[in-house]
Amino acid sequence: MKLHFLDRSSLNNSSFSARVNEYPNFLKVWHYHPEMELVVILKSQGTCFVGDSIEKFKPKDIVLIGKNLPHMWQNDPEYFKEGSQLKAKAVSVHFKKDFLGSYFFETPEMIHLLELFERAKFGLKFLKVPNRLINEITKLPELDGFNKTIAFLNVLNKLAKHKNTQKLTSHGFVNSFRLTKSKVQDKVQAYIFNNFNKDINLEEAAKIASMNASAFSRYFKRVNRKTFSRYVTEIRVGYACKLLIESKFNIAAVCFESGFKNISNFNRQFKVIMNCTPSEFLKNYKSEASEEEKSYSV
């Protein structure tokens, strides 16, 4: 999974872009760009990769992605089948931190928006967002000029004040991605994401980084603030959460699909990362999903 730079600069003489994207499936490219990105999913479902996080996405999900934070939206397999009539649709807004000038968001009235931008560097998922705010975002592409800018500021204001959010990416990933001066980290990340649910080991990763195992181990812990094994375990558990939410596999199957070798180790590692067992996680998710459905009627 090679990391790509994509040009998301705004067009049509505008300080930011707001557009509706509708395709048979989303662009399956692991990429980054200097613009922040606000996304509202309108149709389709699948897996969202943001930094080192793996999250299930579905309609009405709202995510704010910070500048230069790698991400990818990957639809479920049925969207890629020949003859599929399924559609993937989302509204995306791309903007830079200074899209209204270098100091606009540093004024006292706007400082809470600047704080929102700072939180976005980890990727933010907004939970239990009322329909009226979702509708405000989806209408942005229909506006232009002054009205479009004011409407977007109102959206940002409401998102900044929204209390129910989930940070997606770890501090270790953000720090390592920002600090790396070479392609070593990109190559290692690609190896991990391509093989986390298969056989994966530190020695092979070290070869990719052109280091011996002990030097690579020290390097990885320094830039990621965690060991290689812990990092891989977190990725596997994140993927396991996604599979559990999809309800396509039972817990035993999820264990092996996520790259774990046995159930006991899976349960133990899952509890270390998530502070609950897989069955408890699934029960809690179903309860929260039920409450979330109620909130959409607000």
Secondary structure by P-SEA (a helix, b strand, c coil): cbbbbbbccccccccbbbbbbbccccccccccccbbbbbbbcbbbbbbbcccbbbbbcccbbbbbcccbbbbbbcccccccccccbbbbbbbbbbcccccccccccccccaaaaaaaaaaccbbbbccccaaaaaaaaaccccccaaaaaaaaaaaaaaaacccccccccaaaaaaaaccccaaaaaaaaaaaacccccccaaaaaaaacccaaaaaaaaaaaacccaaaaaaaaaaaaaaaaaaaccccaaaaaaaaccccaaaaaaaaaaaccccaaaaaaaaaaaaaaaaaaaac
